[in-house]
Amino acid sequence: MSVNINYLLLIPEILVLSLGILLFVLALITPRNLQKGIGYLTTIGLLGIFLYMPIAWKHTGMAIEGMYQVDKVAIFFKALSLLAGVFVTAIAPRYMEKIGYYSEFFVFAVFAVLGMMILVSATDFLTLYLGLELMTITFIILAAYKRESAIGAEAGIKYLILAGVSSAILLYGLSLFYGLTRTLNIVDIAAIVTNNGISPTFVLAMVFVLAGFAFKISAVPFHMWAPDVYQGAPTPVTAFLATGSKAASFAIFFRFFYLAFPGIREHWVGLLATLAALTMVVGNLVAIPQTNLKRMLAYSSIAQAGYILVGFLAADFAGFKAIMFYLSVYLIATIGAFTVVTVYENVTGKEEIRDFAGLSQRSPIMAAVLVVSLLSMAGIPPLAGFAGKFYLFYPIIKNWGWLALLALIMSMVSVYYYLRVVLVVYRDEPEDQTPITLPNSIYFTLLITMAVTIVLGVYPTPLAKIAQQAAMIFMK
């Protein structure tokens, strides 16, 4: 049986795969003292592929018959995955050089991006699981990258065990779906459900799949891995988990539930609303007492997942558009915050909130970016996070008013722990007065993230239009 493959639509994936293989070969044959260029080559390569995405935007269709759909939603999230890869590999070289395991990081980072790209285009259980496991396995390795660190080893082991459990749960749910429907195609499930209805076993399969995806997006009560892994993993890896991995996981969650179960929303929408409410409340309230900045950002990331889940409940054009817009601005703000944490940890070896005292005196640009990023996550106008939360919460006011109100209250709660960091950065005196010097790659990353966060808050229209075009496929 032959399968039709449109290689034109697979150019981004082919380029990322080729880059990964090239870096792997270079890592093997290049002496350790000459491997510094591998990091910069990775960033340039991923940036080049990212710049190709406007061309890819014009070419959509079924890349692999029945298994791999390249539509504007997929291209949008592939661009986000590539952008996350560009930023993370740009901030990582000095950090990884200090750890001592340099080139391997960039090889795994590229294959993690490839896994994300496969995942967001999957329309078949096999391609879905292939992309998910490629992404997950590379992140397990990256989470445990600090080989001599006890907390790093703990992070890797916890992520390995819990990722394995979540994958088993997801796979069991998918196997139940296959047993009930005799198809591996996500879109075909909708037609079968319309014709045959659902059974208790079908609902059970939905619950298993929802639980598997909830782990990947760190939704409560499946969030237990996030704080320890975020704290123990190398900071560039934490940034990657909080941005690229989360965006890709939301993309497949988004695609799966709205393509497979559009006619039976009443069976899962209540569960999703409960999940969103719990995630927002737990994420924000538990973030308040945290003293470690990476751990605080982990709980912040959990809360952000709750906000994004709120957008799913709209189930209309505005909701789809809002999710994509918010994930984009969240990615930029998170990269900005973690870039500051990466540099500061690399210079001082510290990551407690109190250790950032007087950062504004040692590096005004780092302090400014950290503050802008945190306030954007809190949804303070006129930053991009405010526009994102407006797009997310407005469509659900009519049917889910209580949830919109809860989201607003939790956003106000988040201001408290974000401003606590701001006070430390600007009010307190530093123990060390030595200015922090920044390499060009870090400096440009900081400037870009801050500028984009501000500009998209004042003028969100360009990104909103792109998200709107992508969301059109769900309105057919």
C-alpha positions in Angstrom: 0.0 0.0 0.0 1.5 3.3 -1.1 1.3 6.5 0.9 1.1 9.9 -0.9 3.8 12.2 0.5 4.1 15.9 -0.3 7.7 16.8 0.4 7.2 20.5 -0.3 5.1 20.7 2.8 7.7 18.9 4.8 10.6 21.3 4.0 10.7 22.8 7.5 10.9 19.4 9.2 13.5 18.2 6.6 15.6 21.2 7.3 15.5 20.8 11.1 16.3 17.1 10.8 19.2 17.9 8.5 20.5 20.5 11.0 20.2 18.0 13.8 22.2 15.4 11.9 24.8 17.9 10.9 25.3 19.1 14.5 25.5 15.5 15.7 28.3 14.7 13.2 30.1 17.9 14.1 29.8 17.1 17.8 31.5 13.8 17.2 34.4 15.0 15.0 35.1 18.4 16.5 37.6 18.6 19.4 36.1 19.9 22.7 38.2 23.1 22.6 36.8 24.0 19.1 33.1 23.3 19.7 32.1 26.8 20.7 30.8 27.5 17.2 28.3 24.7 17.4 26.0 26.7 19.6 26.1 29.7 17.2 25.6 27.5 14.2 22.5 26.0 15.9 21.0 29.4 16.5 21.7 30.6 13.0 20.3 27.4 11.5 17.1 27.5 13.5 16.7 31.2 12.7 17.1 30.5 9.0 14.4 27.9 9.1 12.2 30.3 11.1 12.6 32.9 8.4 11.4 30.3 5.9 8.0 30.0 7.7 6.3 33.0 5.9 6.9 31.0 2.7 5.6 27.8 4.3 2.5 29.8 5.3 1.4 29.9 1.7 1.6 26.1 1.2 -0.9 24.0 3.1 -2.4 20.6 2.7 -2.0 17.0 3.7 1.7 16.2 3.8 1.3 12.5 4.5 -2.0 11.1 3.6 -4.2 10.7 6.6 -1.4 11.2 9.1 0.2 14.6 8.8 -1.7 17.8 8.2 0.2 21.0 7.4 -2.3 23.8 7.9 -1.9 27.4 9.2 -2.4 26.3 12.8 0.4 23.8 12.5 2.7 26.4 10.7 1.9 28.9 13.4 3.0 26.6 16.2 6.0 25.3 14.3 7.1 28.9 14.0 6.7 29.3 17.8 8.7 26.1 18.4 11.5 27.4 16.1 11.4 30.8 17.8 11.7 29.2 21.2 14.7 27.2 19.9 16.3 30.3 18.5 16.1 32.2 21.8 17.1 29.2 24.0 20.1 28.3 21.9 21.1 32.0 21.8 21.2 32.3 25.6 22.7 28.8 26.3 26.4 28.8 25.0 28.1 30.4 28.1 25.8 28.5 30.5 26.6 25.2 28.8 30.3 26.0 28.5 30.4 26.4 32.3 28.6 23.1 32.8 31.1 21.4 30.6 28.8 19.4 28.3 28.5 21.7 25.4 27.7 20.4 21.9 25.3 17.7 23.1 22.9 20.2 24.4 22.4 21.9 21.0 22.0 18.5 19.2 19.2 17.6 21.7 17.6 21.0 21.5 17.3 20.7 17.7 15.7 17.3 18.0 13.3 18.6 20.6 12.2 21.3 18.1 11.7 18.5 15.5 9.5 16.6 18.0 7.4 19.7 18.6 7.0 20.3 14.9 5.9 16.7 14.3 3.5 16.9 17.2 1.6 20.0 16.0 0.9 18.5 12.6 -0.2 15.1 13.8 -3.6 13.9 12.7 -3.0 10.3 13.4 -2.3 8.5 16.7 1.1 7.2 15.4 2.5 10.5 14.3 1.1 12.1 17.5 2.9 9.6 19.7 6.1 9.8 17.6 6.3 13.6 18.0 5.3 13.5 21.6 7.9 10.9 22.6 10.7 12.5 20.5 10.0 15.8 22.4 9.6 14.1 25.8 12.7 11.9 25.6 15.0 14.7 24.6 13.6 16.8 27.4 14.2 14.0 29.9 17.9 14.0 28.8 18.1 17.8 28.9 16.4 18.0 32.4 19.2 15.8 33.8 22.0 17.6 32.0 23.7 18.7 35.2 25.3 15.3 35.8 27.2 16.2 38.9 24.3 18.0 40.5 22.1 16.1 43.0 19.1 18.5 42.3 19.7 18.1 38.6 19.7 14.3 38.8 16.5 14.5 40.9 14.9 16.7 38.3 15.8 14.2 35.6 14.5 11.2 37.5 11.2 12.8 38.4 10.6 13.9 34.9 11.5 10.5 33.6 9.1 8.6 35.9 6.2 11.1 35.6 6.6 11.5 31.9 6.6 7.8 31.5 3.5 7.4 33.5 1.7 10.2 31.6 2.7 8.7 28.3 1.4 5.3 29.4 -1.9 6.9 30.4 -2.2 8.8 27.1 -1.3 5.7 25.1 -3.9 3.6 27.0 -6.5 6.2 26.2 -5.5 6.2 22.5 -5.6 2.4 22.4 -9.1 2.5 23.8 -10.2 4.9 21.1 -8.7 2.6 18.5 -10.5 -0.4 20.0 -13.8 1.5 19.9 -13.5 3.2 16.5 -11.1 1.0 14.5 -9.3 4.1 13.2 -6.0 5.9 14.0 -7.1 9.1 12.4 -8.2 11.9 14.7 -10.6 13.5 12.3 -12.4 10.2 11.6 -13.3 9.8 15.2 -15.7 12.8 15.0 -17.7 11.1 12.1 -17.8 7.8 14.0 -19.1 9.4 17.1 -21.7 11.3 15.2 -23.0 8.1 13.7 -22.6 5.7 16.6 -22.8 7.9 19.7 -20.6 7.3 22.7 -20.3 4.7 25.4 -19.0 4.7 29.0 -15.7 3.2 27.7 -15.4 6.1 25.2 -15.8 8.6 28.0 -13.1 6.8 30.0 -10.8 7.0 27.0 -11.4 10.7 26.8 -10.5 11.1 30.5 -7.2 9.1 30.0 -6.3 11.2 27.0 -7.1 14.4 28.8 -5.0 13.3 31.8 -2.1 12.6 29.4 -2.2 16.0 27.8 -2.8 17.7 31.2 0.6 16.4 32.3 2.3 17.9 29.3 0.9 21.3 29.9 1.4 21.0 33.7 -2.3 21.5 34.6 -3.4 20.8 38.2 -3.5 18.0 39.5 -1.0 16.8 37.0 1.5 19.6 37.7 3.6 17.9 40.4 6.7 17.5 38.2 7.0 21.1 37.1 8.4 22.9 40.2 11.1 20.4 40.9 12.1 20.0 37.2 12.1 23.7 36.5 14.3 24.3 39.6 16.7 21.4 39.0 17.1 21.5 35.2 19.6 23.9 33.6 18.0 27.3 33.2 18.0 27.3 29.4 16.2 23.9 29.5 13.7 25.3 31.9 13.0 28.1 29.5 12.6 25.6 26.7 10.1 23.5 28.7 8.1 26.6 29.7 7.8 27.9 26.1 8.3 25.5 23.2 7.2 22.3 24.9 4.1 24.0 26.4 3.1 25.6 23.1 3.4 22.3 21.2 1.5 20.4 23.9 -1.3 23.0 23.8 -1.4 22.8 20.0 -2.0 19.0 19.9 -4.5 19.3 22.8 -6.2 22.0 20.9 -6.3 20.0 17.7 -7.3 16.7 19.2 -10.3 17.8 21.3 -11.8 20.1 18.7 -11.3 17.8 15.7 -12.2 14.5 17.4 -15.0 15.6 19.8 -16.7 18.7 18.3 -20.2 17.3 18.7 -19.9 16.1 22.3 -18.6 19.1 24.1 -21.1 18.6 26.9 -19.2 15.5 28.0 -15.8 17.2 28.5 -16.3 20.9 28.7 -17.2 20.8 32.4 -14.1 18.8 33.3 -12.0 21.2 31.3 -13.5 24.2 33.2 -12.8 22.5 36.5 -9.2 21.8 35.4 -8.7 25.4 34.3 -10.1 26.8 37.6 -7.9 24.5 39.8 -4.8 25.2 37.7 -5.2 29.0 38.0 -5.9 28.9 41.8 -3.2 26.4 42.7 -0.6 27.9 40.4 -1.1 31.4 41.7 -1.6 30.7 45.4 1.4 28.3 45.7 3.6 30.8 43.8 3.2 33.3 46.6 5.4 31.7 49.3 8.2 30.6 46.9 11.7 31.9 47.6 13.4 30.4 44.5 12.8 32.5 41.4 12.8 29.4 39.0 10.4 27.6 41.3 8.2 30.7 41.4 8.2 30.9 37.6 7.3 27.2 37.5 4.1 27.9 39.5 3.5 31.0 37.4 3.8 28.7 34.3 1.2 26.4 35.9 -1.2 29.4 36.4 -0.6 30.5 32.8 -1.7 27.1 31.6 -4.9 27.6 33.5 -5.5 30.9 31.7 -4.9 29.3 28.4 -7.4 26.5 29.2 -10.0 29.2 29.8 -9.7 30.1 26.1 -10.6 26.5 25.1 -14.1 26.9 26.7 -15.1 29.6 24.2 -15.0 27.0 21.4 -15.4 29.7 18.8 -13.3 31.8 16.5 -12.4 34.3 19.1 -11.3 31.6 21.5 -9.1 29.9 19.0 -7.5 33.2 18.0 -7.0 34.2 21.7 -5.1 30.9 22.5 -2.6 31.4 19.7 -2.1 35.1 20.5 -1.6 34.5 24.2 0.8 31.6 23.7 2.9 33.8 21.5 3.2 36.7 23.9 3.6 34.3 26.8 6.6 32.7 25.0 8.3 36.1 24.5 7.8 37.2 28.1 9.0 33.9 29.5 12.1 33.9 27.3 12.9 37.4 28.5 12.5 36.4 32.2 14.5 33.2 31.9 17.3 34.9 29.9 17.9 37.2 32.9 17.8 34.2 35.3 20.2 32.3 33.0 22.8 35.1 32.9 22.5 35.9 36.6 22.8 32.3 37.7 25.8 31.8 35.4 27.5 34.8 36.9 26.7 34.4 40.5 25.6 30.7 40.9 22.4 31.9 42.7 18.8 31.8 41.8 16.9 32.7 45.0 14.7 35.8 44.8 16.7 37.6 47.5 19.9 37.1 45.5 18.6 39.4 42.7 18.8 42.4 45.1 20.0 45.5 43.4 20.1 43.9 39.9 19.0 47.3 38.6 22.4 48.8 39.7 24.5 45.9 38.3 22.6 45.6 34.9 19.8 48.1 34.2 18.9 46.3 31.0 18.5 42.9 32.7 16.4 44.5 35.5 14.2 46.3 33.0 13.6 43.1 30.9 12.8 41.1 34.0 10.3 43.6 35.2 8.6 44.0 31.8 8.4 40.3 31.4 6.9 39.6 34.8 4.4 42.5 34.5 3.4 41.2 31.1 2.7 37.8 32.6 0.6 39.5 35.2 -1.4 41.2 32.5 -0.5 44.8 33.4 -1.3 47.3 30.6 0.0 48.4 28.2 2.1 45.3 27.9 1.4 42.3 25.6 0.1 40.1 28.4 -2.8 42.5 29.0 -3.9 42.3 25.4 -3.5 38.5 25.5 -5.6 38.1 28.7 -8.3 40.4 27.2 -8.5 38.2 24.2 -8.7 35.1 26.4 -11.3 36.2 28.9 -13.7 38.3 26.9 -15.2 35.4 24.8 -16.2 33.4 27.8 -17.9 36.1 29.9 -21.3 35.3 28.5 -21.4 31.5 29.2 -18.6 31.1 31.8 -18.9 34.4 33.8 -17.7 32.8 37.0 -14.6 31.4 35.4 -13.8 34.8 33.8 -14.2 36.4 37.2 -11.9 33.8 38.8 -9.3 34.4 36.1 -9.4 38.1 36.7 -9.0 37.6 40.5 -6.1 35.2 40.1 -4.4 37.6 37.7 -4.6 40.3 40.4 -3.2 37.8 42.9 -0.3 37.1 40.6 0.6 40.8 40.7 1.7 40.4 44.3 4.4 37.8 43.8 5.6 39.4 40.6 5.9 42.8 42.3 7.8 41.1 45.1 10.6 40.4 42.6 10.4 43.9 41.2 10.9 45.4 44.7 14.0 43.2 45.3 15.5 44.2 42.0 15.0 48.0 42.4 14.7 48.7 46.1 17.3 46.5 47.8 21.0 47.1 47.7 23.3 44.5 46.0 26.0 42.6 48.0 28.2 42.8 45.0 28.4 46.1 43.1 30.3 44.6 40.1 28.5 45.4 36.8 27.4 42.4 34.8 28.7 42.3 31.2 26.5 40.8 28.5 27.6 39.0 25.3 26.0 40.4 22.2 23.6 37.4 21.7 22.2 37.9 25.2 22.0 41.6 24.8 20.0 41.4 21.6 17.7 38.7 23.0 16.9 40.9 26.0 16.2 43.9 23.7 14.1 41.9 21.3 11.9 40.3 24.0 11.4 43.6 25.8 10.6 45.5 22.6 8.1 42.9 21.3 6.4 42.7 24.7 5.9 46.4 24.7 5.0 46.8 21.0 2.4 44.0 21.0 0.8 45.5 24.1 0.4 48.9 22.4 -0.3 47.5 18.9 -1.4 43.8 18.9 -3.1 43.9 15.5 -0.3 42.3 13.4 0.0 39.2 15.6 -3.8 39.1 16.1 -4.3 39.0 12.4 -1.9 36.1 11.9 -3.6 34.2 14.7 -7.0 35.0 13.1 -5.9 33.6 9.8 -4.7 30.4 11.4 -7.9 30.0 13.5 -10.0 30.1 10.4 -9.5 26.3 9.8 -11.5 25.5 12.8 -14.5 27.5 11.6 -15.3 25.3 8.6 
